[in-house]
């Protein structure tokens, strides 16, 4: 196993953060400072900034039906943060974000190795959302949303054209949209481009994981089969 993967899978930090520790020469294996790409063997002693890293026997994988008002952050000083809401006895973190007003499926884990696989845009991992808006949905609106929308991207501080996506009307005021991107407040910005305001936004699927009948505010462990599919 590569060193950065071992560190992240221990729950100590994300793989990206592990890479930074390695670059900063804060990681040792058997007392020796190690470079990026190092592969560790069973029995190796790994330390990060003097702290011993221990392999976990079992990773934690949880799915939560997040209610509106909960913020997807591990920052304990933010009222209504997702960690306090779940109140899990061990250290976990949310994979990705679901904005405060939105609800639905979000994953929490202590396995940093799955974060990049799920969140990197080039991996094209699909997510389904059910969206309710403030005025009647038209055929033209559905076509325009699916064709790609020019929206502001605060990360790049410029406009970005969203990828083509599947959009299916459900009734007069709601539709289902499948995205493989994760731009900031993407669906809300897309709708606003056509003078629609989102009144309810619910994520119902991430890759092979579906929300199903899990009630709002409740969580459950992922099954072995679900975890396997998540990692494929």
Secondary structure, DSSP 8 states (H G I E B T S, - for coil): -BHHHHHHHTTSS-HHHHHHHHHTT-EEETTEE--TT-B--TT--EEETTEEE---SS--EEEEEE-TT-B----TTSTTBHHHHH--SS--EEES---TT-EEEEEEES-GGGHHHHH-GGG---EEEEEEESS---HHHHHHHHH--EEEETTTTEEEE----EEEEEETTEEEEEES---TTHHHHHHHTTT--EEEEEEEEETTEE-TT--TT-EEE--HHHHHHHH-
